[in-house]
Amino acid sequence: MSTRASPDHRGKGCPLCGAPASGRHGPFCGQGCRDRDLLNWLGEGYRAAGPPVADIPESGLDSEA
Ligand SMILES: [Zn+2]
């Protein structure tokens, strides 16, 4: 039996370390990766919550009106 699915198949394995996921911890292999992912997520959210970077080039005012 060839169970060679595409490498981009989600839902199998811990998204952090790739270890077999544990049903009790969702897609993660264990509480450790689960907490880590949560912290990462919160960290990114905290960062994204800051003021947006005002570095947007205004190169869209070249339309012929
Ligand atoms: Zn893991």
PDB file of the backbone (N, CA, C, O) and the ligand in Angstrom, with CONECT records:
HET     ZN  A 101       1
ATOM      1  N   MET A   1       0.836  -1.198   0.000  1.00  0.00           N
ATOM      2  CA  MET A   1       0.000   0.000   0.000  1.00  0.00           C
ATOM      3  C   MET A   1       0.884   1.267   0.000  1.00  0.00           C
ATOM      4  O   MET A   1       1.744   1.426   0.866  1.00  0.00           O
ATOM      5  N   SER A   2       0.671   2.124  -0.939  1.00  0.00           N
ATOM      6  CA  SER A   2       1.491   3.330  -0.989  1.00  0.00           C
ATOM      7  C   SER A   2       0.729   4.490  -0.377  1.00  0.00           C
ATOM      8  O   SER A   2      -0.228   4.997  -0.961  1.00  0.00           O
ATOM      9  N   THR A   3       1.156   4.900   0.789  1.00  0.00           N
ATOM     10  CA  THR A   3       0.474   6.013   1.453  1.00  0.00           C
ATOM     11  C   THR A   3       1.308   7.280   1.309  1.00  0.00           C
ATOM     12  O   THR A   3       1.557   7.998   2.277  1.00  0.00           O
ATOM     13  N   ARG A   4       1.724   7.528   0.098  1.00  0.00           N
ATOM     14  CA  ARG A   4       2.565   8.714  -0.111  1.00  0.00           C
ATOM     15  C   ARG A   4       1.705   9.882  -0.571  1.00  0.00           C
ATOM     16  O   ARG A   4       1.498  10.089  -1.767  1.00  0.00           O
ATOM     17  N   ALA A   5       1.221  10.625   0.379  1.00  0.00           N
ATOM     18  CA  ALA A   5       0.413  11.792   0.027  1.00  0.00           C
ATOM     19  C   ALA A   5       1.327  12.980  -0.223  1.00  0.00           C
ATOM     20  O   ALA A   5       2.536  12.900  -0.002  1.00  0.00           O
ATOM     21  N   SER A   6       0.758  14.061  -0.674  1.00  0.00           N
ATOM     22  CA  SER A   6       1.565  15.252  -0.933  1.00  0.00           C
ATOM     23  C   SER A   6       2.191  15.732   0.377  1.00  0.00           C
ATOM     24  O   SER A   6       1.571  15.627   1.435  1.00  0.00           O
ATOM     25  N   PRO A   7       3.408  16.254   0.310  1.00  0.00           N
ATOM     26  CA  PRO A   7       4.104  16.713   1.522  1.00  0.00           C
ATOM     27  C   PRO A   7       3.406  17.894   2.166  1.00  0.00           C
ATOM     28  O   PRO A   7       3.699  18.249   3.307  1.00  0.00           O
ATOM     29  N   ASP A   8       2.494  18.495   1.447  1.00  0.00           N
ATOM     30  CA  ASP A   8       1.816  19.663   1.987  1.00  0.00           C
ATOM     31  C   ASP A   8       0.492  19.275   2.630  1.00  0.00           C
ATOM     32  O   ASP A   8      -0.383  20.110   2.859  1.00  0.00           O
ATOM     33  N   HIS A   9       0.376  18.001   2.908  1.00  0.00           N
ATOM     34  CA  HIS A   9      -0.874  17.538   3.500  1.00  0.00           C
ATOM     35  C   HIS A   9      -0.960  17.984   4.954  1.00  0.00           C
ATOM     36  O   HIS A   9      -0.127  17.596   5.773  1.00  0.00           O
ATOM     37  N   ARG A  10      -1.944  18.782   5.272  1.00  0.00           N
ATOM     38  CA  ARG A  10      -2.064  19.273   6.653  1.00  0.00           C
ATOM     39  C   ARG A  10      -2.918  18.327   7.482  1.00  0.00           C
ATOM     40  O   ARG A  10      -3.607  17.445   6.971  1.00  0.00           O
ATOM     41  N   GLY A  11      -2.836  18.554   8.775  1.00  0.00           N
ATOM     42  CA  GLY A  11      -3.645  17.741   9.652  1.00  0.00           C
ATOM     43  C   GLY A  11      -2.920  16.506  10.150  1.00  0.00           C
ATOM     44  O   GLY A  11      -3.477  15.697  10.892  1.00  0.00           O
ATOM     45  N   LYS A  12      -1.658  16.369   9.728  1.00  0.00           N
ATOM     46  CA  LYS A  12      -0.899  15.201  10.181  1.00  0.00           C
ATOM     47  C   LYS A  12       0.448  15.638  10.705  1.00  0.00           C
ATOM     48  O   LYS A  12       1.317  16.075   9.951  1.00  0.00           O
ATOM     49  N   GLY A  13       0.606  15.514  12.003  1.00  0.00           N
ATOM     50  CA  GLY A  13       1.888  15.888  12.571  1.00  0.00           C
ATOM     51  C   GLY A  13       1.847  17.249  13.248  1.00  0.00           C
ATOM     52  O   GLY A  13       1.053  18.118  12.887  1.00  0.00           O
ATOM     53  N   CYS A  14       2.705  17.413  14.220  1.00  0.00           N
ATOM     54  CA  CYS A  14       2.771  18.675  14.939  1.00  0.00           C
ATOM     55  C   CYS A  14       3.307  19.764  14.017  1.00  0.00           C
ATOM     56  O   CYS A  14       4.347  19.572  13.387  1.00  0.00           O
ATOM     57  N   PRO A  15       2.626  20.895  13.922  1.00  0.00           N
ATOM     58  CA  PRO A  15       3.062  21.983  13.057  1.00  0.00           C
ATOM     59  C   PRO A  15       4.360  22.616  13.529  1.00  0.00           C
ATOM     60  O   PRO A  15       5.000  23.368  12.793  1.00  0.00           O
ATOM     61  N   LEU A  16       4.739  22.310  14.745  1.00  0.00           N
ATOM     62  CA  LEU A  16       5.952  22.924  15.280  1.00  0.00           C
ATOM     63  C   LEU A  16       7.158  22.027  15.097  1.00  0.00           C
ATOM     64  O   LEU A  16       8.191  22.471  14.595  1.00  0.00           O
ATOM     65  N   CYS A  17       7.042  20.787  15.492  1.00  0.00           N
ATOM     66  CA  CYS A  17       8.200  19.900  15.426  1.00  0.00           C
ATOM     67  C   CYS A  17       7.981  18.749  14.455  1.00  0.00           C
ATOM     68  O   CYS A  17       8.922  18.019  14.142  1.00  0.00           O
ATOM     69  N   GLY A  18       6.762  18.577  13.977  1.00  0.00           N
ATOM     70  CA  GLY A  18       6.500  17.558  12.979  1.00  0.00           C
ATOM     71  C   GLY A  18       6.246  16.185  13.578  1.00  0.00           C
ATOM     72  O   GLY A  18       6.043  15.211  12.852  1.00  0.00           O
ATOM     73  N   ALA A  19       6.259  16.109  14.895  1.00  0.00           N
ATOM     74  CA  ALA A  19       6.004  14.818  15.532  1.00  0.00           C
ATOM     75  C   ALA A  19       4.537  14.434  15.355  1.00  0.00           C
ATOM     76  O   ALA A  19       3.685  15.299  15.154  1.00  0.00           O
ATOM     77  N   PRO A  20       4.253  13.178  15.429  1.00  0.00           N
ATOM     78  CA  PRO A  20       2.861  12.717  15.317  1.00  0.00           C
ATOM     79  C   PRO A  20       1.964  13.459  16.297  1.00  0.00           C
ATOM     80  O   PRO A  20       2.270  13.555  17.486  1.00  0.00           O
ATOM     81  N   ALA A  21       0.872  13.974  15.794  1.00  0.00           N
ATOM     82  CA  ALA A  21      -0.018  14.756  16.633  1.00  0.00           C
ATOM     83  C   ALA A  21      -0.764  13.878  17.617  1.00  0.00           C
ATOM     84  O   ALA A  21      -1.066  12.714  17.354  1.00  0.00           O
ATOM     85  N   SER A  22      -1.048  14.478  18.756  1.00  0.00           N
ATOM     86  CA  SER A  22      -1.803  13.755  19.765  1.00  0.00           C
ATOM     87  C   SER A  22      -3.224  14.289  19.813  1.00  0.00           C
ATOM     88  O   SER A  22      -3.438  15.497  19.910  1.00  0.00           O
ATOM     89  N   GLY A  23      -4.172  13.405  19.747  1.00  0.00           N
ATOM     90  CA  GLY A  23      -5.567  13.836  19.706  1.00  0.00           C
ATOM     91  C   GLY A  23      -5.937  14.732  20.853  1.00  0.00           C
ATOM     92  O   GLY A  23      -6.793  15.605  20.715  1.00  0.00           O
ATOM     93  N   ARG A  24      -5.305  14.527  21.979  1.00  0.00           N
ATOM     94  CA  ARG A  24      -5.674  15.315  23.160  1.00  0.00           C
ATOM     95  C   ARG A  24      -5.199  16.755  23.048  1.00  0.00           C
ATOM     96  O   ARG A  24      -5.744  17.654  23.688  1.00  0.00           O
ATOM     97  N   HIS A  25      -4.182  16.959  22.231  1.00  0.00           N
ATOM     98  CA  HIS A  25      -3.618  18.308  22.113  1.00  0.00           C
ATOM     99  C   HIS A  25      -3.853  18.878  20.728  1.00  0.00           C
ATOM    100  O   HIS A  25      -3.072  19.698  20.243  1.00  0.00           O
ATOM    101  N   GLY A  26      -4.898  18.455  20.114  1.00  0.00           N
ATOM    102  CA  GLY A  26      -5.214  18.982  18.784  1.00  0.00           C
ATOM    103  C   GLY A  26      -4.150  18.567  17.784  1.00  0.00           C
ATOM    104  O   GLY A  26      -3.680  17.429  17.798  1.00  0.00           O
ATOM    105  N   PRO A  27      -3.775  19.492  16.923  1.00  0.00           N
ATOM    106  CA  PRO A  27      -2.794  19.193  15.879  1.00  0.00           C
ATOM    107  C   PRO A  27      -1.380  19.090  16.424  1.00  0.00           C
ATOM    108  O   PRO A  27      -0.457  18.755  15.682  1.00  0.00           O
ATOM    109  N   PHE A  28      -1.198  19.372  17.703  1.00  0.00           N
ATOM    110  CA  PHE A  28       0.144  19.368  18.266  1.00  0.00           C
ATOM    111  C   PHE A  28       0.474  18.014  18.873  1.00  0.00           C
ATOM    112  O   PHE A  28      -0.407  17.203  19.158  1.00  0.00           O
ATOM    113  N   CYS A  29       1.778  17.793  19.063  1.00  0.00           N
ATOM    114  CA  CYS A  29       2.225  16.502  19.569  1.00  0.00           C
ATOM    115  C   CYS A  29       2.032  16.440  21.074  1.00  0.00           C
ATOM    116  O   CYS A  29       1.913  15.354  21.641  1.00  0.00           O
ATOM    117  N   GLY A  30       2.000  17.577  21.713  1.00  0.00           N
ATOM    118  CA  GLY A  30       1.857  17.574  23.164  1.00  0.00           C
ATOM    119  C   GLY A  30       1.604  18.961  23.712  1.00  0.00           C
ATOM    120  O   GLY A  30       1.511  19.938  22.967  1.00  0.00           O
ATOM    121  N   GLN A  31       1.496  19.029  25.020  1.00  0.00           N
ATOM    122  CA  GLN A  31       1.201  20.307  25.661  1.00  0.00           C
ATOM    123  C   GLN A  31       2.310  21.318  25.411  1.00  0.00           C
ATOM    124  O   GLN A  31       2.048  22.511  25.255  1.00  0.00           O
ATOM    125  N   GLY A  32       3.544  20.840  25.373  1.00  0.00           N
ATOM    126  CA  GLY A  32       4.673  21.753  25.177  1.00  0.00           C
ATOM    127  C   GLY A  32       4.533  22.547  23.899  1.00  0.00           C
ATOM    128  O   GLY A  32       4.557  23.778  23.919  1.00  0.00           O
ATOM    129  N   CYS A  33       4.387  21.842  22.778  1.00  0.00           N
ATOM    130  CA  CYS A  33       4.282  22.529  21.495  1.00  0.00           C
ATOM    131  C   CYS A  33       3.004  23.342  21.445  1.00  0.00           C
ATOM    132  O   CYS A  33       2.954  24.407  20.830  1.00  0.00           O
ATOM    133  N   ARG A  34       2.001  22.845  22.079  1.00  0.00           N
ATOM    134  CA  ARG A  34       0.726  23.567  22.079  1.00  0.00           C
ATOM    135  C   ARG A  34       0.889  24.921  22.768  1.00  0.00           C
ATOM    136  O   ARG A  34       0.447  25.953  22.260  1.00  0.00           O
ATOM    137  N   ASP A  35       1.527  24.892  23.924  1.00  0.00           N
ATOM    138  CA  ASP A  35       1.739  26.145  24.644  1.00  0.00           C
ATOM    139  C   ASP A  35       2.663  27.064  23.853  1.00  0.00           C
ATOM    140  O   ASP A  35       2.453  28.274  23.771  1.00  0.00           O
ATOM    141  N   ARG A  36       3.688  26.452  23.276  1.00  0.00           N
ATOM    142  CA  ARG A  36       4.647  27.266  22.531  1.00  0.00           C
ATOM    143  C   ARG A  36       3.956  27.969  21.367  1.00  0.00           C
ATOM    144  O   ARG A  36       4.167  29.156  21.121  1.00  0.00           O
ATOM    145  N   ASP A  37       3.139  27.218  20.669  1.00  0.00           N
ATOM    146  CA  ASP A  37       2.434  27.804  19.532  1.00  0.00           C
ATOM    147  C   ASP A  37       1.544  28.936  20.001  1.00  0.00           C
ATOM    148  O   ASP A  37       1.452  29.985  19.364  1.00  0.00           O
ATOM    149  N   LEU A  38       0.895  28.706  21.121  1.00  0.00           N
ATOM    150  CA  LEU A  38      -0.003  29.733  21.654  1.00  0.00           C
ATOM    151  C   LEU A  38       0.793  30.988  21.989  1.00  0.00           C
ATOM    152  O   LEU A  38       0.375  32.104  21.678  1.00  0.00           O
ATOM    153  N   LEU A  39       1.951  30.791  22.630  1.00  0.00           N
ATOM    154  CA  LEU A  39       2.787  31.930  22.994  1.00  0.00           C
ATOM    155  C   LEU A  39       3.250  32.656  21.743  1.00  0.00           C
ATOM    156  O   LEU A  39       3.233  33.886  21.684  1.00  0.00           O
ATOM    157  N   ASN A  40       3.658  31.896  20.756  1.00  0.00           N
ATOM    158  CA  ASN A  40       4.102  32.503  19.500  1.00  0.00           C
ATOM    159  C   ASN A  40       2.982  33.324  18.900  1.00  0.00           C
ATOM    160  O   ASN A  40       3.172  34.458  18.460  1.00  0.00           O
ATOM    161  N   TRP A  41       1.824  32.724  18.897  1.00  0.00           N
ATOM    162  CA  TRP A  41       0.662  33.404  18.319  1.00  0.00           C
ATOM    163  C   TRP A  41       0.384  34.696  19.063  1.00  0.00           C
ATOM    164  O   TRP A  41       0.161  35.746  18.460  1.00  0.00           O
ATOM    165  N   LEU A  42       0.401  34.598  20.400  1.00  0.00           N
ATOM    166  CA  LEU A  42       0.136  35.789  21.207  1.00  0.00           C
ATOM    167  C   LEU A  42       1.228  36.820  20.976  1.00  0.00           C
ATOM    168  O   LEU A  42       0.958  38.018  20.888  1.00  0.00           O
ATOM    169  N   GLY A  43       2.466  36.343  20.877  1.00  0.00           N
ATOM    170  CA  GLY A  43       3.582  37.252  20.654  1.00  0.00           C
ATOM    171  C   GLY A  43       3.405  38.014  19.359  1.00  0.00           C
ATOM    172  O   GLY A  43       3.560  39.234  19.315  1.00  0.00           O
ATOM    173  N   GLU A  44       3.084  37.292  18.318  1.00  0.00           N
ATOM    174  CA  GLU A  44       2.900  37.943  17.024  1.00  0.00           C
ATOM    175  C   GLU A  44       1.747  38.917  17.086  1.00  0.00           C
ATOM    176  O   GLU A  44       1.816  40.018  16.540  1.00  0.00           O
ATOM    177  N   GLY A  45       0.689  38.506  17.752  1.00  0.00           N
ATOM    178  CA  GLY A  45      -0.483  39.371  17.864  1.00  0.00           C
ATOM    179  C   GLY A  45      -0.119  40.637  18.605  1.00  0.00           C
ATOM    180  O   GLY A  45      -0.545  41.734  18.244  1.00  0.00           O
ATOM    181  N   TYR A  46       0.683  40.466  19.659  1.00  0.00           N
ATOM    182  CA  TYR A  46       1.094  41.629  20.445  1.00  0.00           C
ATOM    183  C   TYR A  46       1.897  42.582  19.577  1.00  0.00           C
ATOM    184  O   TYR A  46       1.734  43.800  19.645  1.00  0.00           O
ATOM    185  N   ARG A  47       2.756  42.008  18.768  1.00  0.00           N
ATOM    186  CA  ARG A  47       3.594  42.845  17.906  1.00  0.00           C
ATOM    187  C   ARG A  47       2.739  43.546  16.860  1.00  0.00           C
ATOM    188  O   ARG A  47       2.890  44.740  16.601  1.00  0.00           O
ATOM    189  N   ALA A  48       1.845  42.775  16.271  1.00  0.00           N
ATOM    190  CA  ALA A  48       1.008  43.325  15.208  1.00  0.00           C
ATOM    191  C   ALA A  48       0.076  44.399  15.757  1.00  0.00           C
ATOM    192  O   ALA A  48      -0.457  45.223  15.014  1.00  0.00           O
ATOM    193  N   ALA A  49      -0.109  44.371  17.096  1.00  0.00           N
ATOM    194  CA  ALA A  49      -1.030  45.319  17.706  1.00  0.00           C
ATOM    195  C   ALA A  49      -0.424  46.712  17.755  1.00  0.00           C
ATOM    196  O   ALA A  49      -1.123  47.696  17.997  1.00  0.00           O
ATOM    197  N   GLY A  50       0.879  46.786  17.525  1.00  0.00           N
ATOM    198  CA  GLY A  50       1.556  48.080  17.570  1.00  0.00           C
ATOM    199  C   GLY A  50       1.153  48.941  16.387  1.00  0.00           C
ATOM    200  O   GLY A  50       0.391  48.511  15.521  1.00  0.00           O
ATOM    201  N   PRO A  51       1.663  50.140  16.358  1.00  0.00           N
ATOM    202  CA  PRO A  51       1.348  51.069  15.253  1.00  0.00           C
ATOM    203  C   PRO A  51       1.916  50.543  13.947  1.00  0.00           C
ATOM    204  O   PRO A  51       3.020  49.999  13.908  1.00  0.00           O
ATOM    205  N   PRO A  52       1.158  50.711  12.892  1.00  0.00           N
ATOM    206  CA  PRO A  52       1.594  50.221  11.585  1.00  0.00           C
ATOM    207  C   PRO A  52       2.804  50.989  11.093  1.00  0.00           C
ATOM    208  O   PRO A  52       2.982  52.166  11.408  1.00  0.00           O
ATOM    209  N   VAL A  53       3.615  50.326  10.335  1.00  0.00           N
ATOM    210  CA  VAL A  53       4.820  50.972   9.809  1.00  0.00           C
ATOM    211  C   VAL A  53       4.447  51.971   8.723  1.00  0.00           C
ATOM    212  O   VAL A  53       3.880  51.604   7.694  1.00  0.00           O
ATOM    213  N   ALA A  54       4.767  53.223   8.959  1.00  0.00           N
ATOM    214  CA  ALA A  54       4.421  54.265   7.992  1.00  0.00           C
ATOM    215  C   ALA A  54       5.514  54.350   6.932  1.00  0.00           C
ATOM    216  O   ALA A  54       6.251  55.333   6.851  1.00  0.00           O
ATOM    217  N   ASP A  55       5.597  53.344   6.160  1.00  0.00           N
ATOM    218  CA  ASP A  55       6.641  53.323   5.136  1.00  0.00           C
ATOM    219  C   ASP A  55       6.054  52.868   3.814  1.00  0.00           C
ATOM    220  O   ASP A  55       6.677  52.137   3.044  1.00  0.00           O
ATOM    221  N   ILE A  56       4.834  53.327   3.579  1.00  0.00           N
ATOM    222  CA  ILE A  56       4.151  52.910   2.363  1.00  0.00           C
ATOM    223  C   ILE A  56       4.451  53.891   1.219  1.00  0.00           C
ATOM    224  O   ILE A  56       4.059  55.056   1.283  1.00  0.00           O
ATOM    225  N   PRO A  57       5.116  53.440   0.216  1.00  0.00           N
ATOM    226  CA  PRO A  57       5.454  54.304  -0.929  1.00  0.00           C
ATOM    227  C   PRO A  57       4.206  54.714  -1.699  1.00  0.00           C
ATOM    228  O   PRO A  57       3.418  53.865  -2.115  1.00  0.00           O
ATOM    229  N   GLU A  58       4.035  55.994  -1.881  1.00  0.00           N
ATOM    230  CA  GLU A  58       2.848  56.462  -2.597  1.00  0.00           C
ATOM    231  C   GLU A  58       3.129  56.471  -4.094  1.00  0.00           C
ATOM    232  O   GLU A  58       3.314  57.525  -4.702  1.00  0.00           O
ATOM    233  N   SER A  59       3.154  55.322  -4.652  1.00  0.00           N
ATOM    234  CA  SER A  59       3.459  55.219  -6.075  1.00  0.00           C
ATOM    235  C   SER A  59       2.215  54.803  -6.862  1.00  0.00           C
ATOM    236  O   SER A  59       2.290  54.176  -7.919  1.00  0.00           O
ATOM    237  N   GLY A  60       1.075  55.181  -6.297  1.00  0.00           N
ATOM    238  CA  GLY A  60      -0.158  54.787  -6.961  1.00  0.00           C
ATOM    239  C   GLY A  60      -0.911  56.019  -7.449  1.00  0.00           C
ATOM    240  O   GLY A  60      -2.097  55.937  -7.769  1.00  0.00           O
ATOM    241  N   LEU A  61      -0.218  57.174  -7.508  1.00  0.00           N
ATOM    242  CA  LEU A  61      -0.880  58.409  -7.941  1.00  0.00           C
ATOM    243  C   LEU A  61      -0.424  58.780  -9.353  1.00  0.00           C
ATOM    244  O   LEU A  61      -0.144  59.938  -9.662  1.00  0.00           O
ATOM    245  N   ASP A  62      -0.363  57.773 -10.171  1.00  0.00           N
ATOM    246  CA  ASP A  62       0.119  58.016 -11.527  1.00  0.00           C
ATOM    247  C   ASP A  62      -0.955  57.702 -12.558  1.00  0.00           C
ATOM    248  O   ASP A  62      -0.670  57.364 -13.707  1.00  0.00           O
ATOM    249  N   SER A  63      -2.197  57.826 -12.109  1.00  0.00           N
ATOM    250  CA  SER A  63      -3.297  57.488 -13.001  1.00  0.00           C
ATOM    251  C   SER A  63      -3.698  58.687 -13.856  1.00  0.00           C
ATOM    252  O   SER A  63      -3.728  59.814 -13.363  1.00  0.00           O
ATOM    253  N   GLU A  64      -3.994  58.465 -15.076  1.00  0.00           N
ATOM    254  CA  GLU A  64      -4.369  59.569 -15.952  1.00  0.00           C
ATOM    255  C   GLU A  64      -5.808  59.955 -15.718  1.00  0.00           C
ATOM    256  O   GLU A  64      -6.718  59.227 -16.115  1.00  0.00           O
ATOM    257  N   ALA A  65      -6.028  61.081 -15.085  1.00  0.00           N
ATOM    258  CA  ALA A  65      -7.375  61.510 -14.776  1.00  0.00           C
ATOM    259  C   ALA A  65      -7.794  62.596 -15.756  1.00  0.00           C
ATOM    260  O   ALA A  65      -8.912  63.105 -15.673  1.00  0.00           O
TER     261      ALA A  65
HETATM  262 ZN    ZN A 101       5.480  19.154  18.630  1.00  0.00          ZN2+
END
